[in-house]
């Protein structure tokens, strides 16, 4: 008797096909690779984004070309405070949901709303680095700033990119990130929600780094990008007189 599992689905697309929101990818009992970029509608599997089809054995998904951020537990995020509540802050994390940061978590101690005003600590527009502590789609994601290098951001510049480009900006074994930091001398924190915090030695280097990040975002699906970015940064430094002209 054969133990081979009988297929109970049909696929209507090929691997790496370009699809748009609403396109039907498959029908039947096939496993989804990356919800929410693909969802079930009755017995059909439908794309929710513009992206490339990814088929792996008995699984199907879509690699988004232009996507939103979908929170996952453990993700590093850079958030902007939207509203101050009585016992928590609501934080914009570029997702369909607001991030919730509790007073107890931020302060690291019990909080009495009758005696303290949370706006004393964080106000709308303030930036934080946090992690997604919990999220199960039945409530907004809970954030935490307990941990090394987490908390309120007091300096630096925020750059936003499409969240789907984050893996390319980091690179395999951090190869692209190492080029960005090594060639510019900037400190760079890349968050999963597509926000990047940069702190650079000079305005010229900051401008070069931002140009490089945007170039990666545009050319993320091309080959040989890491070396091209290295060459691009070196060329920009020469053009701007950061090196090669005696400028310190």
Buried (B, 14 or more C-beta within 10 A) or exposed (E): EEEEEEEEBEBBBEEEBEBEEEBEBBBEEBEBBBEBBBEEEEEEBBBBBBBBBBBEEEEBBBBBBEBBBBBEEEBBBBBBBBEBEEEBBBBBBBBEBBBBBBBEBBEEEEBEEEEEEBEEBBEEEBBBBBBBBEBEEEEBBBBBBEEEEBBBBEEBBBBEBBBBBBBBBBBEEEEBBBBBBEBBEBEBBBBBBBBBBBEBEBEBBBBBBBEBBEBBBEBBEEEEBBEBBBEBBBEBBEEBEBEEEEEE
